[in-house]
């Protein structure tokens, strides 16, 4: 059986984890180092969910809410963050096709 230290070494080798020590300021804030922000594509305004797991704090990026909204005769992107245009167009097409033959609401 592999010990916990060996498991961590294998995990670190496979996923190339980054480790650093962070300090709290007087207001209780931490600063995420630039190398970590860049690796995880964290930008100002990124939302993170904090979860306490045992004696650890785990931060997970919350996906931004991005959607297509109809403005007049066009659909526009609303929200911030990354956006998959191909997926959005496919979803809009499905919505449109599912509405064909249904009475329009006034």
C-alpha positions as CSV (number, residue, x, y, z in Angstrom):
1,X,0.0,0.0,0.0
2,X,1.2,3.5,-0.9
3,X,1.6,5.9,2.1
4,X,0.0,9.4,2.0
5,X,3.3,11.1,1.3
6,X,3.9,8.9,-1.8
7,X,0.3,9.5,-3.0
8,X,0.9,13.3,-2.8
9,X,4.2,13.0,-4.7
10,X,2.5,11.0,-7.4
11,X,-0.4,13.5,-7.6
12,X,2.0,16.4,-7.7
13,X,4.0,14.8,-10.5
14,X,0.9,14.0,-12.6
15,X,-1.0,17.3,-12.1
16,X,2.0,19.6,-11.5
17,X,0.4,21.3,-8.5
18,X,1.6,24.6,-7.2
19,X,2.3,25.1,-3.5
20,X,2.8,28.4,-1.7
21,X,2.3,29.9,1.7
22,X,-0.2,32.7,2.0
23,X,-0.6,35.2,4.9
24,X,-3.7,37.0,6.0
25,X,-3.6,40.8,6.2
26,X,-5.2,42.7,9.1
27,X,-8.6,42.6,7.4
28,X,-8.4,38.8,7.0
29,X,-7.7,38.9,3.2
30,X,-5.3,36.8,1.3
31,X,-3.7,37.6,-2.0
32,X,-3.5,34.8,-4.6
33,X,-0.1,35.0,-6.2
34,X,0.1,36.0,-9.9
35,X,1.5,32.6,-11.1
36,X,-1.6,30.9,-9.6
37,X,-4.0,33.5,-10.9
38,X,-2.6,33.1,-14.4
39,X,-2.5,29.3,-14.3
40,X,-6.2,29.2,-13.3
41,X,-7.2,32.2,-15.5
42,X,-8.5,34.2,-12.5
43,X,-9.2,37.8,-13.2
44,X,-10.6,40.7,-11.1
45,X,-14.3,39.9,-10.4
46,X,-13.8,36.1,-10.6
47,X,-16.1,34.5,-7.9
48,X,-14.6,31.8,-5.7
49,X,-16.5,29.4,-3.5
50,X,-14.8,28.7,-0.2
51,X,-15.5,25.3,1.4
52,X,-14.2,24.0,4.7
53,X,-13.1,20.4,4.4
54,X,-11.8,19.0,7.7
55,X,-9.1,21.5,8.7
56,X,-8.6,22.8,5.1
57,X,-10.1,25.6,3.0
58,X,-10.8,24.7,-0.6
59,X,-11.5,27.4,-3.1
60,X,-13.4,26.6,-6.3
61,X,-14.0,28.9,-9.2
62,X,-17.7,29.7,-9.7
63,X,-18.6,29.7,-13.4
64,X,-19.8,33.1,-14.5
65,X,-23.4,33.5,-15.6
66,X,-23.4,34.1,-19.3
67,X,-26.4,33.8,-21.5
68,X,-28.0,35.0,-24.7
69,X,-30.8,37.4,-24.5
70,X,-33.1,38.6,-27.2
71,X,-32.8,42.4,-27.8
72,X,-35.2,43.4,-30.5
73,X,-34.6,41.0,-33.4
74,X,-31.1,40.0,-32.3
75,X,-29.6,37.9,-29.6
76,X,-26.8,39.4,-27.5
77,X,-24.4,38.1,-24.9
78,X,-25.1,39.2,-21.4
79,X,-22.7,38.6,-18.5
80,X,-19.0,38.5,-18.1
81,X,-16.3,35.9,-18.4
82,X,-15.6,33.3,-21.0
83,X,-18.2,32.5,-23.6
84,X,-18.6,29.5,-25.9
85,X,-20.3,31.0,-28.9
86,X,-20.8,27.6,-30.7
87,X,-22.6,26.2,-27.7
88,X,-24.7,29.3,-27.3
89,X,-25.8,29.3,-30.9
90,X,-26.6,25.5,-30.7
91,X,-28.8,26.2,-27.6
92,X,-30.5,29.1,-29.3
93,X,-31.2,27.0,-32.4
94,X,-32.7,24.2,-30.2
95,X,-34.9,26.8,-28.4
96,X,-36.0,28.2,-31.8
97,X,-36.7,24.8,-33.3
98,X,-38.6,23.6,-30.3
99,X,-40.9,26.7,-30.6
100,X,-41.8,26.1,-34.2
101,X,-45.5,25.3,-34.6
102,X,-46.4,26.7,-31.2
103,X,-48.7,29.7,-30.9
104,X,-46.8,32.9,-30.2
105,X,-47.5,34.7,-27.0
106,X,-48.4,38.4,-27.4
